Amino acid sequence: MRKERMFLEGEKIACRSSQDSYCFFSRQTFEKLLIANRGEIACRVIKTCKKMGIRTVAIHSDVDANAVHVKMADEAVCVGPAPTSKSYLNMDAIMEVIKKTRAQAVHPGYGFLSENKEFARRLASEGVTFIGPDTHAIQAMGDKIESKLLAKNAKVNTIPGFDGVFELLSNCSPLLGYPVMIKASAGGGGKGMRIAWDDEETREGFRFSSQEAASSFGDDRLLIEKFIDNPRHIEIQVLADKHGNALWLNERECSIQRRNQKVVEEAPSTFLDPETRRAMGEQAVALAKAVKYSSAGTVEFLVDSSKNFYFLEMNTRLQVEHPVTECITGLDLVQEMIRVAKGYPLRHKQTDIPINGWAVECRVYAEDPYKSFGLPSIGKLSQYQEPLHVPSVRVDSGIQQGSDISIYYDPMISKLITYGSNRAEALKRMEEALDNYVIRGVAHNISLLREVIVHPRFVQGDISTKFLPEVYPDGFKGHKLTDLERRELLATAASLYVAEQLRSQRFLGTARIPVAKSKRSSWELSVRLGDGIYPVAVSKDGSSFSVEVDGMKLNVTSEWNLASPLLSVTVDGTQRTIQRLSRNASGDTNIQFLGTVYKLQILTKVAAELSKYMPEKAAEDTSSILRSPMPGAVVAVSVNPGDTVSEGQEICVIEAMKMQNSMIAAKTGKVKAVHCKAGDTVGEGDLLVELE
């Protein structure tokens, strides 16, 4: 098993493998630490605290009472109901928990209060250590307007823009020229961010961005910059202490995004050469030193095709994608943050920081990738199995089988990380890990993630922040099967059907009817896949099946453990890991193959002939109705019964996971009925508005 060097407390060195780790410590930091967060990042912090011998306190909302981070911590206290404003953003309640549990330090994770200067100030006034930078750095870098001015003064390359708060005027035409980027001054994570290509889009972007910013960060101020078309999003991880020392820990490539939110990250970047990497790193460190930064932080850049780079923002917290940096450097960033917060100097010099191998991270979300590359999905994880049996895989998650994915929080299920000695190896392991990831009960984006990492453009490193809309201009449709792959899927599905038929003839290893000996060894089937119906002949040959599809014979072998959620099948020497998600008595079955779920119907030849006489259910006319494409909350309704609306006109706004989405009319018509009002909670598919 591959092992990596880890820099740990004192003079002792330990090793970390993909499955376990151990540490030796010789210096004391804190006795008890509270994690002001939830989900996977709370679990991530708790793991390092356990290695360091630090007791942990978890906070949680009432709906998170049985969450994984609550079970992992030494203590757990409820801080309020589900809405974040009443729980994870409730500073008064959290401060009470800190006093009650006598926690000496607080790690904020990312999001929520991680970049809230008021929270850091209140902790300092109570003598509690904030695991992060001082309040002046949070203030300076947390405000995009102020941070941009500071970056300019520190000789950091910046994007042309208006250096101040953006106010919407009657004449929206900016001096910068279109397109422009409208951003929330106090936020990040893609929230409160819109691209505008004309005055109308600027007005609309201003409205939505200010509303999202107010909802997510409690601050509706916006700034506006020239939009750099087709850039790469590359960020530099920095680490600084309270003694004036600062390092850059190489870069992360974060260009694969949807709705300005990262989906796939990797370290290092295929695009940077050593000179550009050094220049970006030195500018990132210069900015950190300019604000006397102390902790782990990230300086984000946009990089154009000529390797010109421009400061985007500095995140004064731990990034979601920090694991890929840990994989290639061997550092535990949470541990380093805790050490710095205690006052210890950095143990390393810039020359100590390696690039050891390659790491890739996929953000696994509970969302439907076939809707705008991912609209949220909610539900209970009826079955959940992480691919930890795959070599060199790390999964950072905060859920387990039975966990609920709700509308109140981010829909992330986990961060799936693979690493290898080179990029090709890391990507191959990611492909295998995605195929072996079992998630049932909610929609998920495994199919999109797998398609991205095997796409020729991605494999070649030809990527930008426009990758998804450029590669899938009509939206993501799933994997497009080649003729060979189609035959493999048909042969696999037919063999699976026959294996199940044979199993149903036996009970506890013996024939159900001992006197009836079945000598059947061949089956003629009809398999429907998409718009095609294919005759398939299957014959049993020992433990294998010989399957004839399109006049070609394929040999299909497997252990046929039909009780397992994962099934390893070999078709003519090619191994595939598939998942059968469902089946019914009508022959319908859903099979996950090459990451995408395919709907098939498998019938005997006789049943297929009779099925022609079965009436088909007429499809619903969706042009006259508007249904919610996702679960969420109704923020505003713009129409009333009797109103006339035009095609493309906004009817209502749905907020899901702090992102606001405008719902528009599919055609021109008169409003017949409105079935929702502001403040309502709606589910996916709920009827919102009817047109005559």
C-alpha positions in Angstrom: 0.0 0.0 0.0 1.3 3.4 -0.9 2.4 5.6 2.0 3.1 9.2 2.3 5.4 11.3 4.5 3.6 13.3 7.2 5.0 16.2 9.2 3.8 15.8 12.7 4.3 17.2 16.2 7.8 17.4 17.7 10.6 15.6 16.1 8.8 12.3 15.3 7.5 11.4 11.9 4.6 9.0 11.1 3.2 7.7 7.9 -0.4 7.9 6.5 -1.9 5.3 4.3 -5.2 5.5 2.5 -6.9 3.5 5.2 -5.4 4.6 8.5 -3.0 7.0 10.2 -1.2 7.4 13.5 0.6 10.3 15.1 3.0 11.0 17.9 2.9 14.3 19.7 5.3 16.0 22.1 3.7 19.4 22.5 0.4 20.3 24.1 -2.0 22.6 22.3 -5.6 22.6 23.6 -7.5 20.3 26.0 -11.0 20.9 24.5 -12.0 22.4 21.2 -15.5 23.2 19.9 -16.3 22.8 16.2 -18.7 25.5 15.0 -19.9 23.6 12.0 -21.6 20.4 10.8 -21.2 17.6 8.2 -18.0 16.4 6.7 -15.8 19.4 7.8 -16.9 18.9 11.4 -16.0 15.2 11.1 -12.7 16.1 9.4 -11.7 18.4 12.3 -12.7 15.9 14.9 -10.4 13.2 13.3 -7.3 15.4 13.7 -8.3 16.5 17.2 -8.5 12.8 18.2 -5.0 12.2 16.8 -3.7 15.2 18.8 -5.4 14.2 22.0 -7.8 17.1 22.0 -11.4 16.6 23.4 -14.1 17.9 21.0 -17.5 19.5 21.4 -20.0 19.4 18.5 -22.9 21.8 18.1 -26.0 20.8 16.1 -29.4 21.9 15.1 -32.4 19.8 16.2 -32.6 18.1 12.8 -28.9 17.1 13.1 -29.3 15.5 16.5 -28.3 12.1 15.1 -25.7 13.4 12.6 -22.3 11.7 12.3 -20.3 14.6 13.7 -22.5 14.6 16.8 -21.7 10.9 17.4 -18.0 11.4 16.8 -17.5 14.2 19.2 -16.9 13.8 22.9 -19.7 16.2 23.7 -22.6 17.6 21.7 -25.0 20.4 22.4 -28.1 21.6 20.4 -28.0 25.3 19.4 -31.4 25.7 17.8 -33.9 24.6 15.1 -33.0 23.7 11.5 -32.7 27.1 9.9 -29.1 28.2 9.9 -29.9 31.7 11.2 -31.3 30.0 14.4 -28.6 27.4 14.9 -25.2 27.3 13.1 -25.2 31.1 12.7 -26.7 31.8 16.2 -23.6 33.3 17.8 -25.4 33.9 21.2 -26.3 30.2 21.4 -22.8 29.1 20.4 -21.2 31.4 22.9 -23.3 29.9 25.7 -22.2 26.4 24.7 -18.6 27.5 24.8 -19.1 28.8 28.3 -21.0 25.7 29.4 -18.5 23.2 28.0 -15.4 25.3 28.9 -14.0 24.9 25.4 -10.6 26.6 25.0 -10.7 27.0 21.3 -13.2 27.0 18.3 -12.6 25.7 14.8 -15.2 27.2 12.4 -14.6 24.9 9.4 -15.7 26.6 6.3 -19.0 28.5 5.6 -21.2 29.6 8.4 -19.1 31.7 10.9 -15.7 30.8 9.5 -15.1 34.3 8.1 -17.2 36.3 10.5 -15.1 38.9 12.2 -17.7 39.6 14.9 -17.6 35.9 15.9 -13.8 36.0 16.1 -14.0 39.2 18.1 -16.5 37.8 20.6 -14.3 34.7 21.1 -11.3 36.9 21.8 -13.2 38.9 24.3 -14.0 35.7 26.2 -10.4 34.5 26.1 -11.3 31.7 23.6 -8.9 30.9 20.7 -10.3 31.2 17.2 -8.6 28.6 15.0 -8.1 31.0 12.1 -6.5 34.4 11.4 -6.9 37.5 13.6 -9.9 39.7 13.2 -8.1 42.3 11.2 -7.2 39.8 8.5 -10.8 38.4 8.4 -12.0 42.0 8.1 -9.6 42.9 5.3 -9.8 39.7 3.3 -13.5 38.9 4.0 -14.6 42.0 2.2 -13.8 41.6 -1.5 -13.7 45.4 -2.0 -11.2 46.0 0.7 -9.2 42.9 -0.1 -8.8 44.0 -3.7 -7.4 47.4 -2.7 -5.0 45.7 -0.3 -3.9 43.3 -3.0 -3.1 46.2 -5.3 -1.0 47.8 -2.6 0.8 44.5 -2.1 1.7 44.4 -5.8 -0.6 41.5 -6.5 -2.2 41.3 -10.0 -5.9 42.3 -9.8 -8.9 42.2 -12.2 -9.9 45.5 -13.7 -13.1 46.7 -12.0 -14.8 49.4 -9.9 -13.0 49.8 -6.6 -16.0 50.2 -4.3 -19.6 49.1 -3.6 -21.6 48.5 -6.7 -24.9 50.4 -6.7 -27.6 49.8 -9.3 -28.2 53.0 -11.2 -30.9 53.8 -13.8 -28.2 53.5 -16.5 -26.5 50.1 -15.7 -23.9 50.3 -18.5 -20.6 50.1 -16.6 -17.5 51.8 -17.8 -15.8 48.4 -17.9 -17.8 47.1 -20.8 -19.7 43.8 -20.9 -19.5 41.1 -19.8 -19.1 41.9 -16.0 -19.1 39.8 -12.9 -21.4 40.8 -10.0 -20.2 39.4 -6.7 -21.2 39.5 -3.1 -18.6 41.6 -1.2 -18.8 39.5 2.0 -19.2 36.0 0.6 -17.9 33.1 -1.4 -18.7 29.6 -2.6 -20.5 30.9 -5.7 -23.4 32.5 -3.7 -24.3 36.0 -4.7 -22.4 35.7 -7.9 -23.8 36.5 -11.4 -22.4 37.1 -14.9 -24.1 39.9 -16.8 -23.8 40.5 -20.6 -26.1 43.5 -20.9 -28.1 46.1 -18.9 -31.1 43.8 -18.3 -28.9 41.0 -17.0 -27.1 43.5 -14.8 -30.4 44.5 -13.2 -31.5 40.9 -12.7 -28.1 39.9 -11.4 -28.1 42.8 -9.0 -31.4 41.7 -7.5 -30.6 38.0 -7.2 -27.0 38.5 -6.0 -28.0 41.0 -3.3 -30.8 38.7 -2.1 -28.5 35.7 -2.0 -25.8 37.7 -0.3 -28.1 38.9 2.4 -29.5 35.4 2.9 -26.1 33.7 3.1 -23.8 36.3 4.7 -26.1 38.9 6.2 -24.5 41.5 4.0 -26.1 42.5 0.6 -23.2 44.7 -0.6 -21.9 43.9 -4.1 -18.9 44.7 -6.2 -18.5 44.6 -10.0 -15.5 43.5 -12.1 -14.6 42.9 -15.7 -15.4 39.3 -16.5 -12.4 37.4 -17.7 -13.8 35.1 -20.4 -12.8 31.4 -20.5 -10.2 31.5 -17.6 -8.8 28.8 -15.4 -9.6 29.0 -11.6 -6.3 28.2 -9.8 -5.7 28.9 -6.2 -2.7 28.9 -3.9 -2.8 27.4 -0.4 -0.9 29.5 2.1 0.1 28.8 5.7 1.4 31.5 8.0 2.2 31.8 11.7 2.1 34.6 14.3 5.9 35.1 14.0 6.0 36.6 10.5 6.6 33.3 8.7 4.6 32.3 5.6 4.6 29.5 3.0 2.8 28.7 -0.1 1.8 25.0 -0.4 1.5 24.8 -4.2 -1.7 25.2 -6.2 -5.0 23.6 -6.8 -6.8 23.5 -10.1 -10.5 24.3 -9.5 -11.8 25.1 -13.0 -14.5 22.5 -13.3 -17.5 24.4 -11.9 -21.3 24.8 -12.2 -23.0 28.0 -11.1 -19.6 29.3 -10.0 -19.2 26.4 -7.6 -16.4 23.9 -7.8 -17.1 20.3 -8.7 -13.8 18.7 -9.5 -10.4 19.9 -8.1 -6.9 18.6 -8.4 -3.3 19.3 -7.3 -1.1 20.2 -8.9 -2.4 21.9 -12.0 -1.5 20.6 -15.5 -1.3 24.2 -16.7 1.3 25.8 -14.5 5.0 25.7 -15.1 7.5 26.2 -12.2 8.0 29.9 -13.0 4.3 30.7 -13.0 3.7 28.6 -9.9 6.5 30.4 -8.1 5.2 33.8 -9.1 1.7 33.0 -8.0 3.0 31.6 -4.7 5.1 34.6 -4.0 2.3 37.0 -4.6 0.0 34.9 -2.4 2.5 35.0 0.4 3.1 38.8 -0.1 -0.6 39.4 0.4 -0.7 37.2 3.5 2.2 39.1 5.0 0.6 42.4 4.0 -2.3 41.7 6.3 -0.2 39.9 9.0 -2.1 36.7 8.2 -1.7 33.7 10.6 -3.4 30.4 9.8 -4.2 28.3 6.7 -5.7 30.4 3.9 -6.3 30.4 0.2 -5.6 33.0 -2.4 -7.7 32.4 -5.5 -6.6 33.5 -9.0 -8.1 33.6 -12.5 -5.5 32.6 -15.1 -5.9 33.3 -18.8 -4.6 31.2 -21.7 -1.3 33.2 -21.7 -0.8 32.4 -18.0 -1.5 35.9 -16.9 -3.0 35.6 -13.4 -5.3 37.9 -11.5 -6.3 38.0 -7.8 -9.9 36.9 -7.3 -10.2 36.7 -3.5 -8.6 35.4 -0.4 -10.5 32.9 1.8 -9.5 33.2 5.4 -10.4 29.7 6.3 -9.9 26.1 5.4 -11.1 25.3 1.9 -13.4 22.5 0.9 -10.7 21.1 -1.4 -7.9 21.2 1.1 -7.4 17.3 1.0 -5.7 17.4 -2.4 -3.0 19.7 -1.0 -2.6 17.4 2.0 -2.1 14.4 -0.4 0.7 16.0 -2.4 2.5 17.7 0.5 2.0 15.3 3.4 0.8 18.1 5.7 -2.3 17.9 7.9 -3.7 21.4 7.4 -6.1 21.2 10.4 -3.2 20.2 12.6 -1.2 23.1 11.3 -4.0 25.6 11.9 -4.3 24.4 15.5 -0.6 24.7 16.1 -0.5 28.2 14.7 -3.5 29.3 16.8 -1.7 28.1 19.9 1.3 30.3 19.0 3.8 27.8 17.7 6.0 28.8 14.7 5.9 27.0 11.4 8.1 23.9 11.4 8.9 24.1 7.7 10.6 26.2 5.1 9.5 26.8 1.6 12.1 24.3 0.3 10.5 21.6 2.5 7.2 21.7 0.6 7.1 18.9 -2.0 4.8 18.0 -4.9 4.6 14.3 -4.2 2.3 12.6 -6.8 -1.1 13.8 -7.9 -4.5 14.1 -6.2 -8.0 14.6 -7.6 -11.1 15.5 -5.6 -14.7 15.0 -6.8 -17.5 16.7 -4.8 -20.3 14.2 -4.5 -23.6 16.0 -4.2 -27.2 15.0 -3.6 -28.5 16.6 -6.7 -29.8 15.8 -10.2 -27.0 16.5 -12.8 -29.5 16.3 -15.6 -31.1 19.6 -14.4 -28.8 22.6 -14.9 -25.8 20.3 -14.1 -27.2 19.7 -10.6 -30.3 20.8 -8.8 -30.6 19.7 -5.2 -32.3 16.4 -4.2 -33.5 15.6 -0.7 -34.3 12.3 1.0 -33.0 9.5 3.2 -29.9 7.5 2.3 -31.5 4.1 2.2 -28.2 2.5 1.2 -24.8 4.0 1.4 -21.4 2.4 0.9 -18.1 4.4 0.4 -15.5 2.9 -2.0 -12.8 2.6 0.7 -11.8 -0.8 -0.6 -10.3 0.8 -3.7 -6.6 1.5 -3.2 -5.5 5.1 -2.5 -9.0 6.5 -1.9 -10.0 9.0 0.8 -13.6 9.9 1.5 -14.4 12.9 3.7 -18.0 12.7 4.6 -20.4 13.5 7.4 -23.2 11.1 6.6 -24.0 7.4 6.9 -26.7 5.0 5.8 -30.0 6.3 7.1 -28.9 10.0 7.1 -31.3 12.6 5.8 -30.4 15.1 3.1 -32.6 18.1 3.9 -33.4 21.5 2.2 -31.7 23.4 5.1 -28.1 22.7 4.3 -25.6 22.2 1.5 -26.4 19.0 -0.5 -22.8 17.7 -0.4 -22.7 14.0 0.4 -18.9 13.7 0.5 -15.6 14.7 -1.0 -14.1 11.7 -2.9 -10.3 11.9 -3.2 -7.9 9.7 -5.0 -4.2 10.0 -5.4 -1.4 8.3 -7.3 2.2 8.8 -8.4 0.9 10.7 -11.5 -2.3 12.2 -12.9 -3.2 9.2 -15.0 -3.0 6.9 -12.0 -5.1 9.3 -9.8 -7.8 9.6 -12.5 -7.9 5.8 -13.1 -8.4 5.3 -9.4 -11.1 8.0 -9.3 -13.0 6.2 -12.2 -12.9 3.0 -10.2 -13.9 4.7 -7.0 -16.9 6.3 -8.6 -18.1 3.0 -10.1 -17.8 1.4 -6.6 -19.7 4.2 -4.7 -23.2 3.1 -3.6 -25.7 5.9 -2.9 -29.4 5.1 -2.8 -32.4 7.2 -1.7 -31.4 10.5 -3.3 -30.3 11.6 -6.8 -26.6 12.1 -7.0 -24.0 13.5 -9.5 -21.8 10.4 -9.9 -22.7 10.2 -13.6 -21.5 13.8 -14.2 -18.3 13.4 -12.2 -17.4 10.2 -14.0 -18.0 11.7 -17.5 -15.9 14.7 -16.6 -12.8 12.8 -15.5 -12.8 10.5 -18.5 -13.6 13.2 -21.1 -10.7 13.6 -23.6 -10.5 17.4 -23.0 -10.2 16.9 -19.2 -7.7 14.1 -19.6 -5.6 16.4 -21.8 -5.8 19.2 -19.3 -7.7 21.4 -21.8 -10.1 22.9 -19.2 -11.5 26.3 -18.1 -14.4 27.5 -15.9 -16.6 27.1 -19.1 -15.8 23.4 -19.4 -19.3 22.1 -18.6 -21.4 24.5 -20.8 -18.9 24.1 -23.6 -18.8 20.3 -23.5 -22.5 19.9 -22.8 -24.1 22.9 -24.5 -27.6 21.3 -24.4 -27.2 20.2 -20.8 -25.8 16.9 -19.4 -27.5 13.9 -20.8 -25.4 11.1 -19.3 -22.9 8.8 -20.9 -23.4 8.2 -24.6 -22.8 4.5 -25.3 -20.6 3.4 -28.2 -21.9 0.4 -30.1 -19.5 -1.9 -28.2 -20.6 -0.5 -24.8 -24.2 -0.9 -25.8 -23.7 -4.5 -26.6 -21.8 -5.0 -23.3 -24.7 -3.4 -21.4 -27.3 -5.5 -23.2 -25.3 -8.7 -22.7 -24.8 -7.9 -19.0 -28.5 -7.1 -18.4 -29.6 -10.3 -20.2 -27.2 -12.4 -18.2 -28.3 -10.8 -15.0 -31.9 -11.6 -15.9 -31.1 -15.2 -16.6 -29.0 -15.6 -13.4 -31.9 -14.3 -11.4 -34.3 -16.7 -13.1 -32.0 -19.6 -12.3 -31.7 -18.5 -8.7 -35.5 -18.3 -8.3 -35.7 -22.0 -9.1 -33.7 -22.8 -6.0 -34.4 -22.5 -2.3 -31.5 -22.6 0.2 -29.3 -24.3 -2.4 -31.9 -27.0 -3.4 -34.5 -27.1 -6.1 -37.9 -25.6 -5.1 -39.6 -28.6 -6.6 -37.1 -31.5 -6.3 -38.9 -33.8 -8.8 -38.9 -31.2 -11.5 -35.5 -31.0 -13.0 -35.0 -28.1 -15.3 -32.6 -28.8 -18.2 -33.1 -25.4 -19.8 -29.9 -23.9 -21.0 -30.9 -21.2 -23.5 -33.2 -18.2 -23.4 -34.6 -15.9 -26.2 -35.1 -12.4 -24.8 -36.2 -9.0 -26.0 -34.4 -6.1 -24.4 -35.6 -2.5 -24.7 -32.9 0.2 -24.2 -33.9 3.8 -25.0 -35.7 3.8 -28.3 -34.4 0.5 -29.4 -35.6 -3.1 -28.9 -33.0 -5.7 -29.3 -33.4 -9.5 -29.6 -30.9 -11.2 -27.3 -30.1 -15.0 -27.1 -28.5 -16.3 -23.9 -27.0 -19.7 -23.4 -25.5 -21.1 -20.2 -21.9 -22.4 -20.4 -20.8 -23.6 -17.0 -20.6 -20.5 -14.7 -20.5 -18.2 -17.8 -23.1 -17.0 -20.3 -22.7 -16.9 -24.0 -24.8 -14.0 -25.3 -25.6 -13.2 -28.9 -26.4 -9.5 -29.6 -26.4 -7.8 -33.0 -25.2 -11.1 -34.5 -22.1 -11.1 -32.3 -21.4 -13.5 -29.4 -20.1 -12.2 -26.1 -18.9 -14.2 -23.1 -20.2 -12.9 -19.8 -18.8 -14.1 -16.4 -19.4 -13.1 -12.8 -19.9 -14.5 -9.4 -23.5 -13.3 -9.7 -23.9 -12.3 -6.1 -27.3 -10.8 -6.6 -27.6 -9.7 -3.0 -24.6 -7.3 -3.3 -25.2 -3.7 -4.4 -22.0 -4.0 -6.5 -21.5 -6.6 -9.2 -18.2 -7.2 -11.0 -18.9 -8.5 -14.5 -16.4 -9.4 -17.2 -17.5 -9.2 -20.8 -15.1 -10.6 -23.3 -12.2 -9.9 -21.0 -13.3 -6.3 -20.0 -14.1 -5.9 -16.4 -17.0 -3.6 -15.4 -18.4 -2.8 -12.0 -22.2 -2.3 -12.3 -25.0 -1.6 -9.9 -28.6 -2.8 -10.4 -30.7 -0.1 -8.7 -34.2 -1.6 -9.2 -36.3 -4.2 -11.0 -40.0 -5.1 -11.1 -42.3 -7.9 -12.3 -42.8 -6.1 -15.6 -39.2 -6.6 -16.6 -38.2 -3.0 -15.9 -34.7 -2.7 -14.5 -32.3 0.2 -13.8 -28.6 -0.5 -14.1 -25.8 1.9 -13.4 -23.2 1.2 -16.1 -20.1 3.4 -16.7 -21.6 5.8 -14.1 -24.9 6.5 -15.8 -28.2 4.8 -14.9 -29.9 3.2 -17.9 -33.5 2.1 -17.9 -34.1 -1.3 -19.6 -37.0 -3.6 -20.0 -36.1 -7.3 -20.3 -38.9 -9.7 -21.5 -39.1 -13.2 -22.9 -39.8 -13.3 -26.6 -43.4 -14.3 -25.9 -44.0 -11.6 -23.3 -42.5 -9.0 -25.6 -45.0 -10.0 -28.4 -47.9 -9.6 -25.9 -46.6 -6.3 -24.5 -47.5 -4.6 -27.9 -51.1 -4.7 -26.8 -50.5 -2.9 -23.6 -51.6 0.8 -23.7 -49.0 3.4 -22.9 -49.7 6.2 -20.4 -49.9 9.6 -22.2 -47.2 12.1 -21.2 -48.2 15.1 -19.2 -48.5 18.4 -21.1 -46.0 20.5 -19.1 -46.3 23.7 -21.3 -49.4 24.9 -19.3 -48.1 24.1 -15.8 -45.1 25.0 -13.8 -43.7 22.4 -11.3 -40.9 22.9 -8.9 -37.7 21.3 -10.4 -36.2 20.9 -6.9 -37.2 21.0 -3.2 -36.9 24.4 -1.7 -38.7 27.4 -0.3 -40.8 29.9 -2.3 -39.1 33.3 -1.9 -41.5 35.3 -4.1 -44.5 34.9 -6.4 -44.7 37.4 -9.3 -48.2 36.6 -10.7 -51.8 36.3 -9.7 -54.8 34.4 -11.2 -56.0 36.2 -14.3 -52.6 37.8 -15.1 -51.3 37.4 -18.7 -47.7 36.2 -18.8 -45.2 36.0 -21.7 -42.9 33.1 -22.5 -39.8 33.4 -20.4 -41.4 35.7 -17.9 -40.5 35.1 -14.2 -43.4 33.5 -12.3 -41.8 32.8 -9.0 -38.4 32.4 -7.2 -37.4 29.2 -5.4 -34.5 29.1 -2.9 -32.7 25.8 -2.5 -29.6 25.4 -0.3 -29.2 29.2 -0.2 -29.3 29.6 -4.0 -32.1 31.5 -5.6 -33.6 30.2 -8.9 -36.0 32.1 -11.1 -38.9 29.9 -12.4 -40.2 31.1 -15.8 -43.3 30.6 -18.0 -42.9 28.0 -20.8 -45.4 29.8 -23.0 -47.5 32.9 -23.3 -50.9 32.6 -21.6 -53.3 33.6 -18.8 -52.7 32.4 -15.2 -55.4 30.0 -14.3 -54.3 29.2 -10.7 -51.4 29.8 -8.3 -50.7 27.0 -5.9 -48.0 28.6 -3.8 -47.1 31.7 -1.9 -44.0 33.3 -0.5 -42.7 31.3 2.5 -44.1 27.9 1.4 -41.9 24.9 1.3 -42.2 22.8 -1.9 -40.9 19.5 -3.0 -39.6 18.4 -6.3 -42.5 18.1 -8.8 -44.9 20.1 -6.7 -47.4 22.1 -8.8 -46.7 25.9 -8.6 -48.7 27.6 -11.3 -51.3 26.6 -14.0 -51.9 28.5 -17.2 -55.1 28.3 -19.3 
